[in-house]
Amino acid sequence: DMIKKVGEDLDGNGKMNADDRFGMLTQVPYRLLGAAGIAATERDSENYPVLTPISDRMTQAMTIIAELLNDKTNTIAYEEMAKGQNTSGFSGIWTYCRSKFATDQILFFESGPGTTIEFTNMESPYGLLALPKLDELQDRYYHIVDEYTCGWSIPSNVSDIEKVGIVTEYMAYASSDLVDAFYEVTLKNKRADSPDDAAQLDLIRSTAKYEISYIAGAGIRQMLEAAVKSGNLASEYAKNADAIQAKLDECKK
């Protein structure tokens, strides 16, 4: 409802484009799907990932998400917002589009807390919010950890496994202090505008969830994005399920 209340044709040309005001800057459907409690994969008897079967609740969530993301009068994608701009490479797309939030051209956008550094001089106050539940039947919140920031890999030809284990365990141990300091000192005390933001940050962090299949590059993200565009999740599942599961099965090798 809030997303649909702020859209405005600022340049007065009769169509919504990157120069106008939008309720939401959108990216990918899988974070909203995860927020609805829908997992892309499940574990089999050997604890390896298998594609989650399509369900009525998954279809319900995807229908709502598709309606939101395809509403071009109230939402705009990063790529569309940055079209024609000199964004100096891939990462510049995200920074440029988020600058539109800082000038009150975007009401909501999805991102990690690290991007708050871009809003330290923002004139308008801003807040942090957990991603919404699908409905009142959902008993908790979920937040998918970005797949580009949560994975480490070790080559299969490493010979000194014991040494690798010691190093990675120490890195995990040391990082916990760093992460806590970043949350408590930088985010809550320096960048959060109110105690409500700090409470939301605690809620988001305590409901973090990892989805290994997005790291594996099995094609699930692409399937979900295609389902949003086509509006037919069942059809996209039917076309892609076997190929995705074959990719997931490679994890066993």
C-alpha positions in Angstrom: 0.0 0.0 0.0 2.8 2.4 0.8 4.7 1.6 -2.4 1.6 2.5 -4.4 1.0 5.9 -2.8 4.1 7.9 -3.8 4.6 7.3 -7.5 4.7 10.6 -9.4 5.5 11.7 -13.0 8.0 14.4 -11.9 9.1 15.4 -15.3 5.5 15.7 -16.6 6.1 13.8 -19.9 3.1 11.4 -19.3 5.1 8.3 -18.7 7.1 6.8 -15.8 10.8 6.8 -16.3 14.1 7.2 -14.4 13.4 10.9 -13.8 10.2 10.2 -11.8 9.4 9.2 -8.2 8.7 5.5 -7.4 7.6 3.5 -4.4 10.3 0.9 -4.7 13.6 0.3 -6.5 13.5 -3.4 -7.3 16.1 -6.0 -8.0 15.4 -9.7 -7.8 12.3 -11.8 -6.7 14.1 -14.4 -4.6 14.7 -12.2 -1.6 11.0 -11.4 -1.3 10.2 -15.1 -1.9 12.6 -16.0 0.9 11.0 -13.3 3.1 7.7 -15.1 2.6 9.2 -18.3 4.1 9.6 -20.1 0.8 12.9 -22.0 0.4 14.3 -22.6 -3.0 15.8 -25.9 -1.9 15.3 -28.6 0.7 17.7 -31.3 2.0 17.6 -34.9 0.9 18.4 -37.9 3.1 22.2 -37.2 2.6 21.8 -33.4 3.4 22.4 -32.4 -0.2 20.1 -29.7 -1.8 17.1 -30.7 -3.9 14.8 -28.3 -5.6 11.7 -27.5 -3.4 8.6 -28.8 -5.1 6.1 -26.2 -6.2 3.3 -25.6 -3.8 0.1 -23.5 -3.5 1.9 -21.2 -1.0 4.8 -20.7 -3.3 2.5 -19.9 -6.2 0.6 -17.5 -4.0 3.8 -15.7 -3.0 5.1 -15.5 -6.5 1.8 -14.1 -7.8 2.0 -11.3 -5.3 5.7 -10.6 -6.0 5.1 -10.6 -9.7 2.3 -8.2 -9.4 4.5 -5.9 -7.4 7.6 -6.1 -9.6 5.7 -5.7 -12.8 3.9 -2.6 -11.7 5.9 -0.1 -13.7 3.9 2.9 -12.4 5.1 2.3 -8.8 8.3 0.3 -9.1 11.5 0.5 -11.2 14.4 -1.9 -11.6 18.0 -0.9 -11.1 18.8 -1.5 -14.7 16.0 0.7 -15.9 16.8 3.5 -13.5 20.5 3.5 -14.6 19.8 3.2 -18.4 21.8 5.7 -20.3 23.9 6.8 -17.4 27.6 6.6 -17.1 27.8 4.4 -14.1 31.5 3.5 -14.6 31.1 -0.3 -14.5 28.8 -2.8 -13.0 29.0 -1.7 -9.4 28.3 1.9 -10.4 24.7 0.9 -11.3 23.8 0.2 -7.7 25.5 3.3 -6.3 23.9 5.6 -8.9 20.4 4.2 -8.3 20.7 4.3 -4.5 21.6 8.0 -4.8 18.0 8.5 -6.0 16.8 7.2 -2.6 19.0 9.9 -1.0 17.2 12.6 -2.9 13.7 11.3 -2.1 13.0 9.9 -5.5 12.7 6.3 -4.2 10.7 5.3 -1.1 12.0 1.7 -0.5 14.9 -0.3 -1.8 16.5 -3.6 -0.7 20.1 -3.8 0.3 22.5 -4.8 3.0 23.4 -2.5 5.9 26.8 -1.7 4.5 25.2 0.7 2.0 24.1 3.0 4.8 27.5 4.8 4.3 26.0 6.3 1.2 23.4 8.1 3.2 25.4 9.7 6.0 24.8 13.2 4.5 21.2 12.6 3.4 18.9 15.5 4.2 15.7 13.4 4.9 15.7 11.0 7.8 15.6 7.3 6.7 14.7 4.1 8.4 15.4 0.4 8.3 12.7 -2.2 7.9 12.5 -5.9 7.9 11.2 -7.5 4.7 7.5 -8.2 5.1 5.9 -11.5 5.9 3.6 -13.0 3.3 0.5 -13.0 5.6 -0.6 -13.5 9.2 -0.1 -17.3 8.9 3.7 -16.8 8.7 5.1 -17.3 12.2 8.5 -15.5 11.7 10.6 -13.2 9.5 13.2 -14.4 7.1 16.1 -12.6 5.4 18.2 -14.2 2.8 21.9 -13.5 3.1 23.4 -12.1 -0.1 25.1 -15.0 -2.0 28.0 -12.8 -3.1 29.1 -12.0 0.5 28.5 -15.2 2.5 30.6 -17.9 0.6 34.2 -19.1 0.9 35.5 -21.9 -1.2 38.5 -24.2 -0.9 40.1 -25.9 -4.0 39.7 -29.6 -4.0 43.4 -30.1 -4.7 44.5 -28.6 -1.4 47.0 -30.9 0.3 47.3 -29.6 3.8 43.7 -29.9 5.0 44.6 -29.5 8.7 46.3 -26.1 8.1 43.4 -24.9 6.0 41.0 -25.9 8.8 43.0 -24.0 11.4 43.1 -20.8 9.3 39.4 -20.8 8.4 38.4 -21.5 11.9 40.5 -18.6 13.2 39.1 -16.3 10.4 35.5 -17.3 11.6 36.4 -16.6 15.2 38.1 -13.2 14.5 35.3 -12.1 12.2 32.6 -12.4 14.9 34.2 -9.6 16.9 34.5 -7.4 13.8 30.9 -8.0 12.8 29.6 -7.3 16.3 31.6 -4.0 16.4 30.2 -3.0 13.0 26.6 -3.6 14.1 26.8 -2.1 17.6 29.1 0.8 17.0 28.9 1.8 13.4 25.3 0.9 12.4 23.4 1.4 15.5 25.2 4.4 17.0 26.5 6.2 14.0 24.2 5.5 11.1 20.8 4.6 12.6 18.4 7.5 13.0 16.4 6.2 15.8 16.1 3.3 18.4 13.5 1.8 16.1 16.1 1.3 13.4 18.4 -0.5 15.9 15.5 -2.8 16.9 14.8 -3.6 13.2 18.4 -4.3 12.6 18.4 -6.8 15.5 15.3 -8.4 14.0 16.8 -8.7 10.5 20.1 -10.1 11.8 18.4 -12.6 14.0 16.3 -14.0 11.1 19.1 -14.3 8.6 18.9 -17.4 6.4 21.4 -18.9 4.0 20.3 -20.4 0.6 23.2 -22.4 -0.7 21.6 -23.0 -4.1 22.1 -19.4 -5.1 25.8 -19.8 -4.5 25.9 -23.0 -6.6 24.7 -21.2 -9.8 22.1 -23.8 -10.5 19.8 -21.5 -12.4 17.1 -21.0 -9.7 17.4 -17.3 -9.7 17.0 -17.1 -13.4 14.0 -19.4 -13.3 12.3 -17.2 -10.7 13.0 -14.0 -12.7 11.5 -15.7 -15.8 8.5 -16.7 -13.7 8.0 -13.0 -12.7 8.1 -11.9 -16.3 5.9 -14.6 -17.7 3.5 -14.7 -14.7 3.5 -18.6 -14.8 5.6 -20.2 -12.1 4.3 -23.7 -12.9 5.4 -23.4 -16.6 8.9 -22.2 -15.7 9.3 -25.0 -13.1 8.3 -27.6 -15.7 10.8 -26.2 -18.2 13.8 -25.8 -15.8 13.4 -28.3 -12.9 15.4 -31.2 -14.4 18.3 -28.9 -15.5 18.4 -27.2 -12.1 18.4 -30.5 -10.2 21.2 -31.8 -12.4 23.3 -28.8 -11.4 22.5 -29.3 -7.7 23.5 -33.0 -8.0 26.9 -31.9 -9.0 27.4 -30.8 -5.4 27.6 -34.5 -4.6 30.6 -35.2 -6.8 
